[in-house]
């Protein structure tokens, strides 16, 4: 774990350099951006981490092109929050989650704010080396919930209406909603106690692979929309401090998509 932290801290220097520049970007879709720094950070991480975890396959956002997710995998999101990065909003992170059928190690690092979240299975969750835990809030009305919106809005059908309907159902029942644009950090903020819950549709494995373990090791819950154990085939992820989980599920409502 310590060697992995060193690698990720080094990769953070690339992001810091890019953050000071006017980042040029390309479009992966109508609203999803990618910069040369996404690619540079991913290439750096793959070159270093593949030597450290030789029995694992790398699943990187910018390079993975297979249909099947391997059991022993390292999920890399080089810049979670690329749009924030381009617009100089400091809510961005490197996210690395190591799975062997289930999550075993995780690091999420925001190099701009110098926040490094980490977790190892059965050993707790930490922010900059200090143990963190979810809140004890047990009512929705006292809860702040984080969420995000899918990039491909122009392609959305049922997903779009579920996002709109869930927002309308939930907002009157809670203290407020936050949409900060980086799912990995949203999950870490839940683990740290800044948020009480989180939900989102159409995320990719590299968006959540690290955050899932950090939430669980901080005492939280992660599931699909029906309360089932979450896996990467689930279209919707729901996470919470555990105490509001069932209430959150009930107020998000069912989803009849794929």
C-alpha positions in Angstrom: 0.0 0.0 0.0 2.8 2.5 0.9 4.5 1.9 -2.5 1.2 2.4 -4.2 0.7 5.7 -2.4 4.1 6.9 -3.5 3.2 6.2 -7.1 -0.1 8.0 -6.9 1.5 11.0 -5.2 4.0 11.2 -8.0 1.2 11.0 -10.6 -0.4 13.9 -8.7 2.5 16.1 -9.7 1.4 15.7 -13.4 -2.1 16.9 -12.5 -0.7 19.9 -10.5 1.4 20.9 -13.5 -1.6 20.6 -15.9 -3.9 22.5 -13.4 -1.6 25.6 -13.7 -1.9 25.6 -17.5 -4.8 26.3 -19.9 -5.8 22.7 -20.5 -6.5 21.8 -24.1 -9.1 19.1 -24.4 -10.9 16.8 -26.8 -14.4 15.5 -26.7 -15.1 11.9 -26.1 -18.8 12.7 -26.5 -21.0 15.8 -26.8 -20.2 16.7 -23.2 -17.5 14.4 -21.9 -14.0 15.8 -22.1 -10.5 14.3 -22.1 -7.2 16.1 -21.9 -3.6 15.1 -22.6 -3.1 14.9 -18.8 -5.8 12.2 -18.4 -3.7 10.1 -20.9 -0.3 11.1 -19.4 -1.4 10.3 -15.8 -2.9 6.9 -16.9 0.2 5.9 -18.8 2.4 6.8 -15.9 0.2 4.8 -13.4 0.0 1.8 -15.7 3.8 1.7 -16.2 4.4 1.8 -12.4 1.5 -0.2 -11.0 1.7 -3.0 -13.4 5.2 -3.8 -12.1 3.9 -3.7 -8.5 0.8 -5.9 -9.1 2.0 -8.4 -11.7 -0.9 -10.8 -11.4 -3.6 -8.1 -12.0 -5.0 -6.7 -15.2 -5.3 -2.9 -15.6 -8.7 -1.4 -16.3 -8.0 2.2 -17.2 -10.6 4.7 -18.3 -8.6 5.9 -21.3 -7.1 2.6 -22.4 -9.5 -0.4 -21.5 -11.3 -1.7 -24.5 -12.5 -5.2 -23.6 -16.1 -6.3 -23.0 -15.4 -8.4 -19.9 -14.0 -7.1 -16.6 -11.3 -9.4 -15.2 -11.7 -10.8 -11.7 -8.2 -9.6 -10.6 -8.2 -6.0 -11.7 -6.8 -2.6 -11.0 -9.3 0.1 -11.8 -7.7 3.5 -12.7 -9.4 6.8 -13.2 -6.5 9.1 -14.0 -8.5 12.3 -13.5 -12.0 11.9 -12.0 -13.6 15.2 -12.7 -11.9 16.2 -16.0 -14.5 18.9 -16.6 -13.6 20.4 -13.2 -10.0 20.1 -14.1 -10.5 22.0 -17.4 -12.4 24.8 -15.6 -10.0 25.0 -12.7 -12.4 23.7 -10.1 -10.3 21.9 -7.5 -12.7 18.9 -7.1 -10.7 16.3 -9.0 -8.9 13.1 -8.1 -6.8 10.1 -9.1 -8.8 7.0 -8.2 -7.2 3.5 -8.0 -9.1 0.5 -6.8 -7.7 -3.0 -6.6 -10.1 -5.9 -6.8 -9.8 -9.7 -6.5 -13.5 -10.5 -7.0 -14.1 -7.9 -4.3 -12.3 -4.7 -3.3 -9.1 -5.1 -1.4 -7.2 -1.8 -1.6 -8.2 1.7 -2.6 -6.7 5.2 -2.9 -8.4 8.4 -4.0 -6.1 11.4 -4.2 -7.0 15.0 -4.8 -3.6 16.6 -5.5 -4.9 20.2 -5.6 -6.3 20.0 -2.1 -3.8 17.5 -0.9 -6.4 15.0 0.3 -5.4 11.3 0.1 -8.1 8.8 1.0 -7.1 5.2 1.5 -8.5 1.9 2.6 -7.5 -1.7 2.9 -10.0 -4.5 3.4 -10.8 -5.0 7.1 -8.3 -2.3 8.1 -10.5 0.8 8.1 -10.5 4.0 5.9 -8.2 7.0 6.3 -7.7 10.6 5.1 -4.1 11.6 5.1 -3.4 8.8 7.6 -6.2 9.7 10.0 -9.1 7.2 10.4 -12.4 8.4 9.1 -16.0 7.2 9.5 -19.5 7.9 8.2 -22.0 10.0 10.2 -24.6 8.8 12.7 -27.4 10.8 11.1 -30.5 8.7 10.9 -33.0 11.0 9.2 -33.3 12.1 5.6 -34.4 15.6 6.6 -31.0 16.1 8.3 -29.0 14.6 5.4 -27.0 16.1 2.5 -27.0 13.8 -0.5 -24.5 13.9 -3.3 -25.3 12.8 -6.9 -24.2 13.3 -10.5 -25.7 13.5 -13.9 -24.7 11.2 -16.9 -22.6 12.8 -19.6 -24.6 11.5 -22.6 -27.7 13.4 -21.9 -28.6 13.6 -25.5 -28.7 9.8 -25.7 -30.7 9.2 -22.5 -34.2 7.9 -22.5 -35.5 6.2 -19.3 -32.3 7.2 -17.6 -33.0 10.9 -18.1 -36.5 10.7 -16.6 -35.3 8.6 -13.7 -32.7 11.3 -12.9 -35.3 14.0 -13.0 -38.0 12.0 -11.1 -35.5 10.9 -8.3 -34.4 14.5 -7.9 -38.0 15.7 -7.6 -38.9 12.9 -5.1 -35.8 13.3 -2.9 -35.1 17.0 -2.7 -38.2 17.9 -0.5 -37.3 15.1 1.9 -33.7 16.0 2.6 -31.6 19.0 3.8 -30.0 19.5 0.3 -28.4 17.9 -2.7 -24.8 18.5 -3.9 -23.5 17.8 -7.4 -19.7 18.3 -7.4 -18.7 16.4 -10.5 -16.4 13.6 -9.3 -18.0 10.4 -8.1 -14.8 9.0 -6.5 -14.5 12.1 -4.2 -18.3 12.1 -3.5 -17.9 8.6 -2.1 -14.9 9.7 0.0 -16.8 12.7 1.3 -19.5 10.3 2.4 -16.9 8.1 4.1 -15.5 11.2 5.8 -18.9 12.4 7.0 -19.4 15.4 4.8 -22.2 13.7 3.0 -24.8 11.3 4.3 -25.7 9.6 1.1 -24.8 9.3 -2.6 -26.5 7.9 -5.7 -25.8 8.0 -9.4 -26.7 6.3 -12.7 -24.5 5.1 -15.6 -21.2 5.2 -13.8 -18.2 3.1 -14.9 -16.2 0.6 -12.7 -13.2 3.0 -12.5 -15.5 5.7 -11.2 -16.5 3.8 -8.1 -14.0 0.9 -7.6 -11.9 2.7 -5.0 -14.7 4.7 -3.4 -16.8 1.6 -2.6 -14.1 0.1 -0.4 -13.4 3.5 1.3 -17.1 3.9 2.1 -17.5 0.3 3.4 -14.3 0.5 5.6 -15.7 3.8 7.0 -18.8 2.0 8.2 -21.1 2.8 5.2 -23.3 0.8 2.9 -23.2 0.4 -0.9 -26.0 -1.3 -2.9 -27.9 -1.3 -6.1 -31.3 0.6 -6.4 -33.2 -2.4 -5.0 -30.9 -2.8 -2.0 -29.1 -5.7 -3.6 -25.3 -6.1 -3.3 -23.7 -3.7 -5.8 -21.6 -5.1 -8.7 -20.4 -3.5 -11.8 -23.4 -4.7 -13.8 -25.7 -2.5 -11.7 -26.7 0.6 -13.6 -27.4 2.6 -10.4 -25.2 2.8 -7.3 -26.6 3.9 -3.9 -24.3 4.6 -0.9 -25.0 5.9 2.5 -23.9 6.1 6.1 -26.0 2.9 6.6 -28.6 4.4 8.9 -30.5 6.2 6.1 -29.9 3.6 3.5 -33.4 2.1 3.3 -35.1 5.5 3.5 -32.9 6.7 0.7 -33.8 3.7 -1.5 -37.5 4.2 -0.8 -37.4 7.8 -1.8 -35.3 7.3 -5.0 -37.9 5.0 -6.4 -37.7 2.0 -8.8 -35.9 2.1 -12.1 -37.3 0.0 -15.0 -34.3 0.3 -17.3 -31.8 -2.4 -18.4 
